[in-house]
Amino acid sequence: MNHRIAAWTIAAVAVLGLTACSGSPAAEDDTSNEGGDSAPVEETNTDQSVEEACGIVLPKLQEASEAAGEIDTTGATDPQTTVDQFSTVVDAFGEAADSVSNTEVKEATTAVHEDFVALGDVLSKVLIDEDLDAASDIGTITSDVTASATALQELCS
């Protein structure tokens, strides 16, 4: 029962962090990126602006946020399924970081991805290994997720 509470806590932190990453600028930037300039922007390694990169990253993070909301933390599925669902969301963060060439946005998105990888590691230890002591790291990881998500949000707003 305790690992369900820990899993719910971890997932809640993840969803909150994802929500912070996918604020309203995503809709604005997404529409501005629909023009004919979007294809050359992705091919250019040095000329991508922060705004253009955010227009690519934020919609991907919004999709990941929606997927995170579907993670089963109630215990209705087996623990491995919950970990796998979370891993899919974390992988989406990595893909978002890889999809841009702007250094600032790439670094900020990579930081968010790395923090969620750490959160996924704790989730796996708690649910799969049943190591409830691993949940003690949640405070530090929560701070890291909040800081990296806030930094990305500020960069992209």
GROMACS elastic network, one bead per residue, 0.5 to 0.9 nm:
[ bonds ]
;  ai    aj funct       b0    kb
    1     4     6  0.53000   500
    1     5     6  0.67753   500
    1     6     6  0.89716   500
    1    75     6  0.89755   500
    2     5     6  0.51736   500
    2     6     6  0.62977   500
    2     7     6  0.85748   500
    2   132     6  0.77330   500
    3     7     6  0.59245   500
    3     8     6  0.84337   500
    3   126     6  0.59676   500
    3   127     6  0.59591   500
    3   130     6  0.68213   500
    3   131     6  0.83766   500
    3   132     6  0.66614   500
    4     8     6  0.60446   500
    4     9     6  0.85168   500
    4    73     6  0.68441   500
    4    74     6  0.67693   500
    4    75     6  0.63572   500
    4   126     6  0.87645   500
    4   127     6  0.76491   500
    5     8     6  0.50844   500
    5     9     6  0.61693   500
    5    10     6  0.86314   500
    5    73     6  0.84317   500
    5    74     6  0.86282   500
    6     9     6  0.50584   500
    6    10     6  0.61718   500
    6    11     6  0.85827   500
    6   123     6  0.79249   500
    6   126     6  0.71172   500
    6   127     6  0.83430   500
    6   132     6  0.77365   500
    6   135     6  0.66810   500
    7    10     6  0.50825   500
    7    11     6  0.60713   500
    7    12     6  0.84457   500
    7    73     6  0.61309   500
    7    74     6  0.85201   500
    7    75     6  0.89074   500
    7    82     6  0.86775   500
    7   123     6  0.61609   500
    7   124     6  0.89964   500
    7   126     6  0.71668   500
    7   127     6  0.69039   500
    7   135     6  0.89431   500
    8    11     6  0.51102   500
    8    12     6  0.59819   500
    8    13     6  0.85746   500
    8    72     6  0.87076   500
    8    73     6  0.51878   500
    8    74     6  0.72222   500
    9    12     6  0.50764   500
    9    13     6  0.62418   500
    9    14     6  0.86049   500
    9    73     6  0.88580   500
    9   138     6  0.87040   500
   10    13     6  0.51948   500
   10    14     6  0.62383   500
   10    15     6  0.87549   500
   10   119     6  0.70322   500
   10   120     6  0.83631   500
   10   122     6  0.80657   500
   10   123     6  0.65856   500
   10   135     6  0.84893   500
   10   138     6  0.73701   500
   10   142     6  0.86541   500
   11    15     6  0.61453   500
   11    16     6  0.85521   500
   11    68     6  0.77428   500
   11    69     6  0.86429   500
   11    71     6  0.76284   500
   11    72     6  0.88879   500
   11    73     6  0.70240   500
   11    86     6  0.80547   500
   11   119     6  0.88212   500
   11   123     6  0.82795   500
   12    15     6  0.51460   500
   12    16     6  0.61390   500
   12    17     6  0.84924   500
   12    69     6  0.89333   500
   13    16     6  0.51458   500
   13    17     6  0.60495   500
   13    18     6  0.85126   500
   13   119     6  0.87890   500
   13   138     6  0.89562   500
   13   142     6  0.65896   500
   13   145     6  0.81485   500
   13   146     6  0.87910   500
   14    17     6  0.50931   500
   14    18     6  0.60661   500
   14    19     6  0.84970   500
   14    65     6  0.85945   500
   14    68     6  0.74444   500
   14    86     6  0.88289   500
   14   116     6  0.72510   500
   14   119     6  0.77107   500
   14   142     6  0.85108   500
   14   145     6  0.79880   500
   15    18     6  0.50170   500
   15    19     6  0.60222   500
   15    20     6  0.85892   500
   15    65     6  0.63719   500
   15    66     6  0.86153   500
   15    68     6  0.59790   500
   15    69     6  0.65784   500
   16    19     6  0.50393   500
   16    20     6  0.62725   500
   16    21     6  0.87596   500
   16    65     6  0.87394   500
   16   146     6  0.84624   500
   17    20     6  0.51408   500
   17    21     6  0.64585   500
   17    22     6  0.89351   500
   17    65     6  0.86583   500
   17   112     6  0.86696   500
   17   116     6  0.88407   500
   17   142     6  0.84652   500
   17   145     6  0.60872   500
   17   146     6  0.60371   500
   17   148     6  0.87411   500
   17   149     6  0.60458   500
   17   150     6  0.84747   500
   18    21     6  0.50599   500
   18    22     6  0.63674   500
   18    61     6  0.69542   500
   18    62     6  0.75117   500
   18    64     6  0.73894   500
   18    65     6  0.51338   500
   18    66     6  0.87597   500
   18    68     6  0.79813   500
   18   145     6  0.89700   500
   18   149     6  0.73912   500
   19    22     6  0.52263   500
   19    23     6  0.67084   500
   19    61     6  0.85729   500
   19    62     6  0.75749   500
   19    65     6  0.62043   500
   19    66     6  0.88932   500
   19   149     6  0.87317   500
   20    23     6  0.61452   500
   20   146     6  0.79823   500
   20   149     6  0.59270   500
   20   150     6  0.65918   500
   20   152     6  0.87629   500
   20   153     6  0.67674   500
   21    58     6  0.71611   500
   21    61     6  0.66963   500
   21    62     6  0.76805   500
   21    65     6  0.85087   500
   21   112     6  0.86370   500
   21   148     6  0.88618   500
   21   149     6  0.52462   500
   21   150     6  0.70648   500
   21   151     6  0.88839   500
   21   152     6  0.65523   500
   21   153     6  0.54857   500
   22    25     6  0.77449   500
   22    26     6  0.64576   500
   22    58     6  0.56721   500
   22    59     6  0.72787   500
   22    60     6  0.86220   500
   22    61     6  0.58514   500
   22    62     6  0.50443   500
   22    63     6  0.88087   500
   22    65     6  0.74365   500
   22   149     6  0.89980   500
   22   153     6  0.74990   500
   23    26     6  0.62353   500
   23    27     6  0.83651   500
   23    58     6  0.79378   500
   23    62     6  0.80885   500
   23   153     6  0.72523   500
   23   157     6  0.84697   500
   24    27     6  0.58185   500
   24    28     6  0.71597   500
   24   157     6  0.84310   500
   25    28     6  0.51472   500
   25    29     6  0.59720   500
   25    30     6  0.82407   500
   25    54     6  0.83819   500
   25    55     6  0.81359   500
   25    58     6  0.77367   500
   25   153     6  0.86640   500
   25   156     6  0.70279   500
   25   157     6  0.59322   500
   26    29     6  0.52088   500
   26    30     6  0.57160   500
   26    31     6  0.85365   500
   26    54     6  0.74110   500
   26    55     6  0.62382   500
   26    56     6  0.84677   500
   26    57     6  0.82391   500
   26    58     6  0.50023   500
   26    59     6  0.56337   500
   26    61     6  0.89341   500
   26    62     6  0.78089   500
   26   156     6  0.84794   500
   26   157     6  0.89055   500
   27    30     6  0.51193   500
   27    31     6  0.63765   500
   27    32     6  0.87498   500
   27    55     6  0.82468   500
   27    58     6  0.83862   500
   27    59     6  0.75046   500
   28    31     6  0.55459   500
   28    32     6  0.64486   500
   28    33     6  0.88201   500
   28    55     6  0.78517   500
   29    32     6  0.50621   500
   29    33     6  0.61527   500
   29    34     6  0.89439   500
   29    51     6  0.69878   500
   29    52     6  0.72600   500
   29    53     6  0.89854   500
   29    54     6  0.68651   500
   29    56     6  0.78043   500
   29    58     6  0.80987   500
   29    59     6  0.85925   500
   30    33     6  0.52012   500
   30    34     6  0.67300   500
   30    52     6  0.89189   500
   30    54     6  0.85200   500
   30    56     6  0.69513   500
   30    58     6  0.79532   500
   30    59     6  0.67108   500
   31    34     6  0.54013   500
   31    35     6  0.79700   500
   31    55     6  0.81186   500
   32    35     6  0.65319   500
   32    38     6  0.88149   500
   32    52     6  0.83455   500
   32    55     6  0.74893   500
   33    36     6  0.80796   500
   33    37     6  0.72196   500
   33    38     6  0.54943   500
   33    52     6  0.68897   500
   33    55     6  0.61778   500
   33    56     6  0.76032   500
   34    37     6  0.78073   500
   34    38     6  0.64693   500
   35    38     6  0.61808   500
   35    39     6  0.89062   500
   36    39     6  0.69215   500
   36    40     6  0.83121   500
   37    40     6  0.58595   500
   37    41     6  0.63422   500
   38    41     6  0.51604   500
   38    42     6  0.65927   500
   38    52     6  0.80065   500
   38    56     6  0.89973   500
   39    42     6  0.55259   500
   39    43     6  0.66973   500
   40    43     6  0.51073   500
   40    44     6  0.62385   500
   41    44     6  0.53143   500
   41    45     6  0.81431   500
   41    47     6  0.73444   500
   41    48     6  0.57745   500
   41    49     6  0.85718   500
   41    52     6  0.74184   500
   41    53     6  0.84996   500
   41   100     6  0.89276   500
   41   101     6  0.87713   500
   42    45     6  0.75575   500
   42    48     6  0.74600   500
   42    52     6  0.88690   500
   42    53     6  0.84086   500
   42    56     6  0.88044   500
   42    99     6  0.75673   500
   42   100     6  0.66105   500
   42   101     6  0.71996   500
   43    48     6  0.89325   500
   43   101     6  0.84021   500
   44    47     6  0.58404   500
   44    48     6  0.64555   500
   44   101     6  0.72943   500
   45    48     6  0.66979   500
   45   100     6  0.83274   500
   45   101     6  0.51299   500
   45   102     6  0.71498   500
   46    49     6  0.85642   500
   46   101     6  0.68755   500
   46   102     6  0.67897   500
   46   103     6  0.83768   500
   47   101     6  0.83530   500
   47   102     6  0.75700   500
   48    51     6  0.81952   500
   48    52     6  0.61964   500
   48    53     6  0.64588   500
   48   100     6  0.79967   500
   48   101     6  0.64270   500
   48   102     6  0.53107   500
   48   103     6  0.88239   500
   49    52     6  0.51672   500
   49    53     6  0.61801   500
   49    54     6  0.85030   500
   49   101     6  0.89391   500
   49   102     6  0.63064   500
   50    53     6  0.51297   500
   50    54     6  0.59906   500
   50    55     6  0.84417   500
   50   102     6  0.63404   500
   50   103     6  0.85507   500
   50   104     6  0.71417   500
   50   105     6  0.63432   500
   50   155     6  0.77160   500
   50   156     6  0.70847   500
   51    54     6  0.51310   500
   51    55     6  0.60912   500
   51    56     6  0.88008   500
   51   155     6  0.89102   500
   51   156     6  0.67045   500
   51   157     6  0.86502   500
   52    56     6  0.65760   500
   52    57     6  0.88588   500
   52   100     6  0.87768   500
   52   102     6  0.84758   500
   53    56     6  0.51854   500
   53    57     6  0.61689   500
   53    58     6  0.84969   500
   53    99     6  0.84092   500
   53   100     6  0.56543   500
   53   101     6  0.72727   500
   53   102     6  0.61203   500
   53   105     6  0.63964   500
   53   106     6  0.81025   500
   53   156     6  0.86200   500
   54    58     6  0.55827   500
   54    59     6  0.84031   500
   54   100     6  0.84696   500
   54   105     6  0.67985   500
   54   152     6  0.89248   500
   54   155     6  0.83604   500
   54   156     6  0.56112   500
   54   157     6  0.87470   500
   55    58     6  0.59215   500
   55    59     6  0.69676   500
   55   156     6  0.84349   500
   56    59     6  0.62870   500
   56    60     6  0.69797   500
   56    96     6  0.77534   500
   56    99     6  0.73847   500
   56   100     6  0.71286   500
   57    60     6  0.53142   500
   57    61     6  0.62690   500
   57    62     6  0.87274   500
   57    93     6  0.87651   500
   57    96     6  0.53446   500
   57    97     6  0.70700   500
   57    99     6  0.73022   500
   57   100     6  0.72839   500
   57   105     6  0.81908   500
   57   106     6  0.88274   500
   57   109     6  0.78619   500
   58    62     6  0.61016   500
   58    63     6  0.86978   500
   58    96     6  0.82227   500
   58   156     6  0.82250   500
   59    63     6  0.63552   500
   59    64     6  0.87062   500
   60    63     6  0.51615   500
   60    64     6  0.63623   500
   60    65     6  0.86663   500
   60    92     6  0.72871   500
   60    93     6  0.77533   500
   60    95     6  0.84473   500
   60    96     6  0.60333   500
   61    65     6  0.60570   500
   61    66     6  0.86306   500
   61    89     6  0.89985   500
   61    92     6  0.74013   500
   61    93     6  0.66199   500
   61    96     6  0.70736   500
   62    66     6  0.63134   500
   62    67     6  0.86849   500
   63    66     6  0.51581   500
   63    67     6  0.63064   500
   63    68     6  0.86738   500
   63    89     6  0.88326   500
   63    92     6  0.84305   500
   64    68     6  0.61183   500
   64    69     6  0.87311   500
   64    88     6  0.84234   500
   64    89     6  0.53297   500
   64    90     6  0.79324   500
   64    92     6  0.61435   500
   64    93     6  0.73252   500
   65    68     6  0.50201   500
   65    69     6  0.64747   500
   65    89     6  0.76713   500
   66    69     6  0.52337   500
   66    70     6  0.70228   500
   67    70     6  0.53194   500
   67    71     6  0.70169   500
   67    85     6  0.82740   500
   67    86     6  0.86859   500
   67    88     6  0.84761   500
   67    89     6  0.65541   500
   68    71     6  0.53617   500
   68    85     6  0.77901   500
   68    86     6  0.68590   500
   68    88     6  0.88793   500
   68    89     6  0.62624   500
   69    72     6  0.84050   500
   70    73     6  0.89489   500
   70    85     6  0.83821   500
   71    74     6  0.89755   500
   71    81     6  0.88731   500
   71    82     6  0.62988   500
   71    83     6  0.88323   500
   71    85     6  0.59730   500
   71    86     6  0.67562   500
   72    75     6  0.67435   500
   72    76     6  0.69483   500
   72    77     6  0.67914   500
   72    81     6  0.82179   500
   72    82     6  0.59002   500
   72    85     6  0.81137   500
   73    76     6  0.76501   500
   73    77     6  0.82453   500
   73    79     6  0.87470   500
   73    82     6  0.67882   500
   74    77     6  0.78074   500
   75    78     6  0.65843   500
   75    79     6  0.71885   500
   75    82     6  0.83578   500
   76    79     6  0.89839   500
   77    80     6  0.82255   500
   77    81     6  0.63734   500
   77    82     6  0.70294   500
   78    81     6  0.55088   500
   78    82     6  0.67953   500
   79    82     6  0.51567   500
   79    83     6  0.63011   500
   79    84     6  0.85899   500
   79   124     6  0.82704   500
   79   127     6  0.54989   500
   79   128     6  0.61587   500
   80    83     6  0.50542   500
   80    84     6  0.60052   500
   80    85     6  0.85290   500
   80   124     6  0.79899   500
   80   127     6  0.75762   500
   80   128     6  0.65556   500
   81    85     6  0.60554   500
   81    86     6  0.85511   500
   82    85     6  0.51193   500
   82    86     6  0.62440   500
   82    87     6  0.85839   500
   82   123     6  0.87825   500
   82   124     6  0.88877   500
   82   127     6  0.84464   500
   83    86     6  0.51161   500
   83    87     6  0.60800   500
   83    88     6  0.87004   500
   83   120     6  0.72263   500
   83   123     6  0.67144   500
   83   124     6  0.59751   500
   83   127     6  0.77174   500
   83   128     6  0.81364   500
   84    88     6  0.62908   500
   84    89     6  0.88412   500
   85    88     6  0.52329   500
   85    89     6  0.66829   500
   85    90     6  0.89117   500
   86    89     6  0.51739   500
   86    90     6  0.63091   500
   86    91     6  0.86606   500
   86   120     6  0.67562   500
   86   123     6  0.85747   500
   87    91     6  0.60162   500
   87    92     6  0.85807   500
   87   117     6  0.80259   500
   87   120     6  0.67131   500
   88    91     6  0.50807   500
   88    92     6  0.63793   500
   88    93     6  0.89738   500
   89    92     6  0.51373   500
   89    93     6  0.67592   500
   89   116     6  0.89104   500
   90    93     6  0.51810   500
   90    94     6  0.66809   500
   90    95     6  0.88955   500
   90   113     6  0.64466   500
   90   114     6  0.86776   500
   90   116     6  0.60873   500
   90   117     6  0.63776   500
   90   120     6  0.76949   500
   91    94     6  0.50486   500
   91    95     6  0.62758   500
   91    96     6  0.86075   500
   91   113     6  0.80024   500
   91   117     6  0.86590   500
   92    96     6  0.60989   500
   92    97     6  0.86611   500
   92   113     6  0.85756   500
   93    96     6  0.50079   500
   93    97     6  0.62924   500
   93    98     6  0.86611   500
   93   109     6  0.72013   500
   93   110     6  0.76160   500
   93   112     6  0.74615   500
   93   113     6  0.51819   500
   93   114     6  0.88036   500
   93   116     6  0.83284   500
   94    97     6  0.51576   500
   94    98     6  0.62486   500
   94    99     6  0.86880   500
   94   109     6  0.79071   500
   94   110     6  0.67580   500
   94   112     6  0.89120   500
   94   113     6  0.57524   500
   94   114     6  0.83572   500
   95    98     6  0.50131   500
   95    99     6  0.61347   500
   96    99     6  0.51538   500
   96   100     6  0.72515   500
   96   106     6  0.84315   500
   96   109     6  0.72347   500
   96   110     6  0.84940   500
   96   113     6  0.88795   500
   97   100     6  0.61299   500
   97   101     6  0.85888   500
   97   105     6  0.77790   500
   97   106     6  0.51930   500
   97   107     6  0.76960   500
   97   108     6  0.82714   500
   97   109     6  0.51975   500
   97   110     6  0.55189   500
   97   113     6  0.77799   500
   98   101     6  0.76782   500
   98   106     6  0.72148   500
   98   109     6  0.88957   500
   98   110     6  0.83576   500
   99   106     6  0.83100   500
  100   103     6  0.81643   500
  100   105     6  0.74644   500
  100   106     6  0.61381   500
  101   104     6  0.87998   500
  101   105     6  0.79685   500
  101   106     6  0.65371   500
  102   105     6  0.56205   500
  102   106     6  0.59184   500
  102   107     6  0.85276   500
  103   106     6  0.50811   500
  103   107     6  0.59964   500
  103   108     6  0.85215   500
  104   107     6  0.52890   500
  104   108     6  0.61999   500
  104   109     6  0.85998   500
  104   155     6  0.81929   500
  105   108     6  0.50672   500
  105   109     6  0.59621   500
  105   110     6  0.83123   500
  105   152     6  0.71924   500
  105   155     6  0.74234   500
  105   156     6  0.79587   500
  106   109     6  0.52052   500
  106   110     6  0.59214   500
  106   111     6  0.85253   500
  107   110     6  0.50245   500
  107   111     6  0.61262   500
  107   112     6  0.87429   500
  108   111     6  0.51501   500
  108   112     6  0.64935   500
  108   113     6  0.87504   500
  108   148     6  0.67616   500
  108   149     6  0.80738   500
  108   151     6  0.68208   500
  108   152     6  0.53394   500
  108   155     6  0.81973   500
  109   112     6  0.51157   500
  109   113     6  0.61924   500
  109   114     6  0.86689   500
  109   148     6  0.80013   500
  109   149     6  0.81861   500
  109   152     6  0.65712   500
  110   114     6  0.60856   500
  110   115     6  0.85755   500
  111   114     6  0.51348   500
  111   115     6  0.62383   500
  111   116     6  0.86716   500
  111   144     6  0.89287   500
  111   145     6  0.85575   500
  111   148     6  0.59522   500
  111   149     6  0.83434   500
  111   152     6  0.87938   500
  112   115     6  0.51858   500
  112   116     6  0.62865   500
  112   117     6  0.86654   500
  112   144     6  0.83707   500
  112   145     6  0.63971   500
  112   146     6  0.88237   500
  112   147     6  0.86467   500
  112   148     6  0.52093   500
  112   149     6  0.59235   500
  112   152     6  0.78839   500
  113   116     6  0.51611   500
  113   117     6  0.61767   500
  113   118     6  0.87621   500
  113   145     6  0.89770   500
  113   148     6  0.89438   500
  114   118     6  0.63765   500
  114   119     6  0.86783   500
  114   145     6  0.89230   500
  115   118     6  0.51364   500
  115   119     6  0.63113   500
  115   120     6  0.86763   500
  115   141     6  0.67656   500
  115   142     6  0.85696   500
  115   144     6  0.62997   500
  115   145     6  0.55016   500
  115   148     6  0.76422   500
  116   120     6  0.60210   500
  116   121     6  0.84952   500
  116   141     6  0.83733   500
  116   145     6  0.69407   500
  117   121     6  0.62266   500
  117   122     6  0.87938   500
  118   121     6  0.50329   500
  118   122     6  0.64743   500
  118   123     6  0.87140   500
  118   141     6  0.70670   500
  119   122     6  0.51957   500
  119   123     6  0.62495   500
  119   124     6  0.86944   500
  119   137     6  0.89283   500
  119   138     6  0.75376   500
  119   141     6  0.64823   500
  119   142     6  0.81865   500
  119   145     6  0.85140   500
  120   124     6  0.61098   500
  120   125     6  0.85619   500
  121   124     6  0.51428   500
  121   125     6  0.62097   500
  121   126     6  0.86407   500
  122   125     6  0.50430   500
  122   126     6  0.60869   500
  122   127     6  0.84931   500
  122   131     6  0.89086   500
  122   134     6  0.59574   500
  122   135     6  0.63681   500
  122   137     6  0.75897   500
  122   138     6  0.76112   500
  123   126     6  0.52072   500
  123   127     6  0.59767   500
  123   128     6  0.79716   500
  123   134     6  0.84814   500
  123   135     6  0.79588   500
  124   127     6  0.52728   500
  124   128     6  0.52497   500
  124   129     6  0.68162   500
  124   130     6  0.83763   500
  124   131     6  0.89373   500
  125   128     6  0.56457   500
  125   130     6  0.61514   500
  125   131     6  0.55030   500
  125   132     6  0.76415   500
  125   133     6  0.88858   500
  125   134     6  0.63682   500
  125   135     6  0.82499   500
  126   129     6  0.58497   500
  126   132     6  0.52923   500
  126   133     6  0.78917   500
  126   134     6  0.63568   500
  126   135     6  0.66766   500
  127   130     6  0.51899   500
  127   131     6  0.75313   500
  127   132     6  0.84087   500
  128   131     6  0.80318   500
  129   132     6  0.85932   500
  130   133     6  0.88102   500
  130   134     6  0.88830   500
  131   134     6  0.56966   500
  131   135     6  0.77731   500
  132   135     6  0.55017   500
  132   136     6  0.77431   500
  133   136     6  0.56278   500
  133   137     6  0.82034   500
  134   137     6  0.59946   500
  134   138     6  0.79090   500
  135   138     6  0.53800   500
  135   139     6  0.84686   500
  136   139     6  0.69197   500
  136   140     6  0.85574   500
  137   140     6  0.56496   500
  137   141     6  0.62927   500
  137   142     6  0.85648   500
  138   141     6  0.50349   500
  138   142     6  0.57667   500
  138   143     6  0.84918   500
  139   142     6  0.51081   500
  139   143     6  0.63353   500
  139   144     6  0.87012   500
  140   143     6  0.51877   500
  140   144     6  0.62588   500
  140   145     6  0.86903   500
  141   145     6  0.60444   500
  141   146     6  0.84607   500
  142   145     6  0.51202   500
  142   146     6  0.60865   500
  142   147     6  0.85187   500
  143   146     6  0.51302   500
  143   147     6  0.60655   500
  143   148     6  0.85897   500
  144   147     6  0.51236   500
  144   148     6  0.60820   500
  144   149     6  0.83861   500
  145   148     6  0.53154   500
  145   149     6  0.58932   500
  145   150     6  0.83010   500
  146   149     6  0.52547   500
  146   150     6  0.59168   500
  146   151     6  0.84677   500
  147   150     6  0.51790   500
  147   151     6  0.60934   500
  147   152     6  0.86812   500
  148   151     6  0.50702   500
  148   152     6  0.62477   500
  148   153     6  0.85719   500
  149   152     6  0.51966   500
  149   153     6  0.61022   500
  149   154     6  0.85942   500
  150   154     6  0.60350   500
  150   155     6  0.84729   500
  151   154     6  0.51699   500
  151   155     6  0.61183   500
  151   156     6  0.86115   500
  152   155     6  0.50608   500
  152   156     6  0.61300   500
  152   157     6  0.85500   500
  153   156     6  0.51645   500
  153   157     6  0.59782   500
  154   157     6  0.52381   500
